[in-house]
Amino acid sequence: MAEHFSQYLPPPEAVKILIVLVLSFLIGLEREEHKASGDYSFGGVRTFPLVGLMGYAVALLSRDQLLPLSIGFAVIGAFLLMSYRHKLSAAQALAEPPGVTTEISGLTTYVLGALVSNGYYWIAVTIAVVSLFLLELKGVLEGLSKRLAPQEILTFTKFLLLTAVILPTVPNTAFTQFGINPFKTWLLVVGVCGISYGSYVLLALTRQRHGVLLAGVLGGIYSSTATTVALAKKASREGAAHLFAGGILVASAMMYLRVTFLLMLFSRTLLHMLAVPLLVLGCVAGVTGWCWSHLQQQKPAEAGAEFEPRNPLELRSAIFFAVAFLAVLVASRLVITHFGNTGMYGLAGLTGLIDVDAFILGMTQSAGALTPGSLAAKGILIAIAGNNVAKGLYAYAFADRRTGLQSLALLTGLAAVSLIPLLLLR
């Protein structure tokens, strides 16, 4: 039956031609829209499919020989060079010289045809999709380059050097009685800083345009403590108590989602024990914060440039977090040895007031080995509760009296509720 049905299917080469036509047509369609704006352009919905088919045909005829394919690439490049020279001569009166995006897209289309001819379908589709994204998101990408300072891009490059080049050379072996593993330590730093950097970039993109609640969401992913302090300072001048208290609670809600994601990356054991409580607590805090911010009619406030966090990929910040993580790892081992579970709970509450991420990641590495799993899970909940109390005190100290009292009450209540899952852990 299958053999009978297969005779009606198109041959493999027909499928390849169809793939080339679809991919090159999509690129040509995007360039056709650009040409419709009035600017001179090399080609559109007809030219690009022809270029793709040419790449396919040349690759098919040349088989394993690279020279014919290279000659075809050079011929297409020559036509595109002539097109660009014509574009330059037609745009002499313009203040800015025209770009080469269309010409590069033409060369890319030729390569797509060659890739499909050789059976690299996934690579060809991926290149085509990424190319379309880059062509369509021109305004967004240019806006990103304007909003991110050059030194931040340099910082990201340095971090990539340490991550992609140096990290693989770090020994993946546990040292000392505390089980300190340099590779895992730096890998944890990369994970935490990567999550914070994603929120940091979103904050930069929405700078001067995001409201208090959006600042609470994005800032909470970056650092709920830093966001609380920033919103509290702005609340002292705005006077919209419900709005800012709700935004501060929303920032703390995002902390629960951030912790859940960290556990998913670094400890499936703790994730299985804490995923449901953390997600429920995060949703309850988020919904409560949103509802609280809408209790009174008030003019929506803009967060503006009030919250200017440090780039989490700065080497100083990364090294500081690594040192804090190692200190928590060593301290937790010593506390369990000399003071038992009670001492561990005290350490959790204390570190929650300072750096909850360092304690949580310390527990992900020691749970089941140096620390019993249930004890580590309880320590994480206590650290989160302590962190909420600390943020409530920060809000009370930096905000106006009404906002400070509301934030302290909301965060203290959230801290108390966060301790309820302790009754379910054994």
C-alpha positions in Angstrom: 0.0 0.0 0.0 2.8 2.4 0.9 4.7 1.6 -2.3 1.6 2.2 -4.3 1.0 5.6 -2.6 4.7 6.6 -3.0 4.5 6.6 -6.8 2.2 9.6 -6.6 4.6 11.6 -4.5 6.9 14.1 -6.3 10.6 13.1 -6.7 13.1 14.4 -4.2 14.5 17.0 -6.5 11.0 18.5 -7.0 10.7 18.9 -3.2 14.1 20.6 -3.1 13.1 23.0 -5.9 9.9 23.8 -4.0 11.9 24.5 -0.8 14.3 26.8 -2.7 11.4 28.7 -4.3 9.6 29.2 -1.0 12.6 30.4 0.9 13.9 32.7 -1.8 10.4 34.0 -2.5 10.0 35.0 1.2 13.3 37.0 1.1 12.3 38.5 -2.2 8.9 39.5 -0.9 10.5 41.3 2.1 12.9 43.2 -0.3 9.9 44.0 -2.6 8.3 45.8 0.3 11.5 47.8 0.8 11.5 48.6 -2.9 7.9 49.8 -2.7 9.1 52.6 -0.3 10.6 54.4 -3.3 14.3 53.4 -2.9 16.2 51.7 -5.6 16.6 48.0 -4.9 18.3 45.1 -6.7 15.3 42.8 -7.0 12.2 41.4 -5.5 9.8 38.5 -5.8 11.1 37.4 -9.2 14.8 38.1 -9.0 15.5 36.4 -5.7 13.8 33.1 -6.6 15.8 33.1 -9.8 19.0 33.6 -7.8 18.0 30.8 -5.5 17.3 28.5 -8.4 20.6 29.4 -10.0 22.4 28.4 -6.7 20.5 25.1 -6.7 21.2 24.3 -10.3 24.9 25.1 -10.1 25.3 23.1 -7.0 23.5 20.2 -8.6 25.6 20.2 -11.7 28.9 20.7 -9.9 28.2 17.9 -7.4 31.3 17.6 -5.2 33.4 20.2 -7.1 33.6 23.6 -5.3 35.0 25.6 -8.3 31.8 25.8 -10.4 29.8 26.8 -7.3 32.4 29.5 -6.5 32.4 30.8 -10.0 28.6 31.1 -9.9 28.9 32.9 -6.5 31.4 35.3 -8.1 29.1 36.0 -11.1 26.1 36.8 -8.8 28.4 38.9 -6.7 29.5 40.9 -9.8 25.9 41.6 -10.7 25.2 42.7 -7.2 28.3 45.0 -7.2 27.0 46.7 -10.4 23.6 47.1 -8.7 25.3 48.7 -5.6 27.3 51.1 -7.8 24.1 52.2 -9.5 22.5 52.7 -6.2 25.4 54.8 -5.0 25.2 57.0 -8.2 21.5 57.4 -7.8 21.8 58.4 -4.1 24.5 61.0 -4.3 22.2 63.7 -3.0 21.4 61.7 0.1 23.1 62.6 3.4 23.6 58.9 4.3 25.0 56.4 1.8 22.7 53.4 1.0 23.3 50.1 2.7 24.2 46.8 1.2 21.5 44.7 2.9 19.8 43.8 -0.4 23.0 42.8 -2.1 24.0 40.6 0.9 20.5 39.1 0.8 21.0 38.2 -2.8 24.3 36.3 -2.0 22.5 34.6 0.9 19.7 33.5 -1.4 22.3 31.9 -3.8 23.9 30.0 -0.9 20.4 28.8 0.2 19.9 27.2 -3.1 23.2 25.4 -2.9 22.5 24.2 0.6 19.2 22.8 -0.3 20.7 21.0 -3.3 23.2 19.3 -1.0 20.5 18.2 1.4 21.1 20.7 4.2 17.5 21.6 4.7 17.6 22.6 8.3 20.5 24.9 7.8 18.9 26.5 4.8 15.6 27.1 6.6 17.3 28.4 9.7 19.4 30.9 7.7 16.4 32.1 5.7 14.3 32.6 8.9 17.1 34.4 10.7 17.7 36.6 7.6 14.0 37.6 7.5 14.0 38.5 11.2 17.1 40.6 10.7 15.6 42.4 7.7 12.3 43.0 9.4 13.6 44.1 12.8 15.9 46.8 11.4 14.3 49.5 13.5 14.3 47.4 16.7 18.0 46.4 16.3 19.0 50.0 15.5 17.1 51.2 18.5 18.9 48.6 20.6 22.3 49.9 19.5 21.3 53.4 20.5 20.0 52.4 23.9 22.9 50.2 24.9 26.1 52.1 25.7 29.3 51.0 23.9 30.9 50.0 27.2 28.1 47.6 27.9 28.7 45.8 24.6 32.4 45.6 25.6 31.4 44.2 28.9 29.3 41.5 27.2 32.2 40.7 24.9 34.5 40.2 28.0 31.9 38.0 29.6 31.7 35.8 26.4 35.5 35.5 26.6 35.3 34.1 30.1 32.3 31.9 29.3 33.0 30.5 25.9 36.8 30.5 26.0 38.0 30.1 29.6 35.1 28.2 31.1 35.8 24.9 29.2 39.4 25.0 30.5 38.3 25.3 34.2 38.8 22.0 36.1 35.5 20.1 36.6 36.6 18.5 39.8 35.5 18.9 43.4 38.2 20.3 45.8 38.4 20.4 49.6 35.9 18.8 52.0 33.3 21.4 51.0 33.1 20.0 47.5 34.0 23.2 45.7 33.9 22.7 42.0 35.4 25.7 40.0 33.6 24.7 36.8 30.1 24.4 38.4 30.7 27.5 40.4 31.4 29.6 37.3 28.6 27.9 35.4 26.2 29.0 38.1 27.5 32.5 37.8 26.9 32.4 34.1 23.3 31.2 34.6 22.3 33.8 37.1 24.0 36.7 35.2 22.4 35.5 32.0 18.9 35.7 33.5 19.6 39.1 34.9 21.1 40.3 31.7 17.9 39.4 29.7 15.9 41.6 32.1 18.5 44.3 32.0 18.3 44.5 28.2 14.5 44.7 28.3 14.7 47.5 30.8 17.1 49.4 28.6 14.8 49.0 25.6 11.8 50.3 27.4 13.6 53.0 29.3 11.6 56.2 29.6 8.5 54.4 28.3 7.6 51.8 30.9 5.2 52.2 33.8 5.6 51.2 37.4 4.0 47.7 37.0 6.2 46.9 33.9 9.2 48.1 35.8 8.2 45.8 38.6 8.0 42.8 36.3 11.3 43.4 34.4 13.1 44.7 37.4 11.9 41.8 39.5 13.5 39.4 37.1 16.8 41.4 37.4 16.7 42.0 41.1 13.6 42.4 43.2 15.6 44.1 46.0 17.1 46.7 43.7 13.7 47.3 42.1 12.0 47.8 45.5 14.6 50.4 46.5 14.2 52.3 43.2 10.4 52.3 43.2 10.3 53.3 46.9 12.6 56.3 46.2 10.3 57.4 43.3 7.2 56.8 45.4 8.5 59.3 48.0 8.0 62.0 45.3 5.0 60.7 43.4 2.6 60.0 46.3 0.7 57.2 44.5 0.9 54.8 47.4 -1.3 51.9 46.0 0.4 52.0 42.6 4.0 51.8 43.9 3.2 49.4 46.7 1.5 47.1 44.1 4.5 47.5 41.8 6.9 46.5 44.6 4.8 43.4 45.3 4.8 42.5 41.6 8.6 42.7 41.6 8.7 40.2 44.5 6.3 38.0 42.6 8.8 37.8 39.8 11.5 36.6 42.3 9.5 33.4 42.8 9.5 32.7 39.1 13.2 33.5 38.9 14.0 31.1 41.7 11.8 28.4 40.0 13.8 28.8 36.8 17.1 28.6 38.7 16.0 25.3 40.3 14.9 24.0 36.9 18.5 24.6 35.6 20.5 23.4 38.5 18.5 21.0 40.8 15.7 18.9 39.6 15.4 17.4 43.1 14.6 20.8 44.7 12.5 21.7 41.7 10.3 18.7 42.3 9.8 19.7 46.0 9.3 23.4 45.5 8.0 24.1 42.0 4.3 24.1 42.9 4.6 26.2 46.1 6.9 28.7 44.4 4.6 29.1 41.3 1.5 29.4 43.5 3.1 32.0 45.7 4.4 33.9 42.7 1.0 34.0 41.0 -0.8 35.0 44.3 1.7 37.8 44.8 1.5 39.0 41.2 -2.3 39.1 41.1 -2.5 40.8 44.5 0.1 43.4 43.5 -1.8 44.1 40.3 -5.2 44.4 42.1 -3.7 46.5 44.8 -2.2 49.0 42.3 -5.8 49.5 40.9 -7.6 50.1 44.2 -7.6 53.9 43.7 -7.9 56.1 40.6 -4.6 57.7 39.9 -2.5 59.0 37.1 -0.2 56.2 35.7 3.3 57.0 36.7 6.3 56.4 34.5 9.3 54.6 36.0 11.6 56.5 33.6 15.3 56.5 34.4 14.7 56.0 38.1 15.8 52.4 38.0 19.3 52.3 36.5 20.7 48.8 37.4 24.3 47.8 37.0 25.1 45.6 34.0 25.0 42.1 35.6 27.7 41.0 33.1 30.3 43.3 34.6 33.2 41.2 35.8 33.2 42.8 39.2 29.5 41.8 39.7 30.1 38.3 38.5 33.2 37.8 40.7 31.4 39.2 43.7 28.5 36.8 43.2 31.0 33.8 42.8 32.6 34.7 46.1 29.2 35.1 47.8 28.2 31.7 46.5 31.4 30.0 47.7 31.0 31.7 51.1 27.4 30.4 51.5 28.5 26.9 50.4 31.3 26.7 53.0 29.1 28.4 55.7 26.2 26.0 55.2 28.5 23.0 55.6 30.1 24.3 58.8 26.7 25.4 60.2 25.1 21.9 59.6 28.1 20.2 61.1 28.3 22.3 64.3 24.8 23.6 64.8 22.4 21.2 63.0 19.1 22.1 61.4 18.5 25.1 63.7 21.7 26.7 62.7 20.8 26.1 59.0 17.5 27.9 59.4 19.3 30.8 61.0 21.8 31.0 58.2 19.0 30.9 55.6 17.2 33.8 57.3 20.4 35.8 57.5 21.6 35.2 53.9 18.0 36.0 52.7 18.5 39.5 54.1 21.7 39.9 52.0 21.7 37.8 48.8 19.0 35.2 48.3 20.4 34.0 44.9 23.8 33.0 46.4 22.1 30.9 49.2 19.6 29.2 46.8 22.4 28.2 44.4 24.4 27.0 47.3 21.6 24.7 48.3 21.2 23.4 44.7 24.8 22.2 44.8 24.8 20.8 48.4 21.3 19.3 48.4 21.4 15.5 48.7 25.2 15.5 49.2 26.2 17.9 51.9 22.7 18.9 52.9 19.5 16.8 53.2 17.1 17.6 50.4 14.2 18.6 52.7 16.5 20.8 54.8 17.7 22.6 51.7 14.2 23.1 50.5 13.1 24.5 53.9 16.2 26.8 53.9 15.2 28.2 50.5 11.7 29.1 51.7 13.1 30.7 54.8 15.6 32.7 52.8 12.9 33.9 50.5 10.7 34.9 53.4 13.6 36.8 55.0 14.3 38.6 51.7 10.7 39.7 51.6 10.9 41.1 55.1 14.2 43.0 54.2 12.5 44.5 51.1 9.6 45.6 53.2 12.0 47.4 55.5 13.8 49.0 52.5 10.5 50.2 51.1 9.5 51.7 54.5 12.9 53.4 54.8 13.0 55.0 51.3 9.3 55.6 50.3 6.8 58.0 51.7 4.9 56.9 54.8 1.8 55.6 53.1 3.7 53.6 50.5 6.2 52.4 53.0 3.5 51.1 55.4 1.6 49.4 52.6 4.7 47.8 51.1 5.9 46.6 54.5 2.5 45.1 55.3 2.2 43.4 51.9 5.7 42.0 51.9 5.5 40.9 55.5 2.3 39.1 54.7 3.9 37.5 51.6 6.9 36.4 53.9 4.4 34.7 56.3 2.6 33.0 53.5 5.9 31.8 52.0 6.5 29.8 55.2 3.3 27.8 54.9 4.9 25.2 52.6 7.3 24.3 55.4 4.4 22.4 57.0 4.2 20.2 53.9 7.9 19.3 53.7 9.2 16.3 55.5 
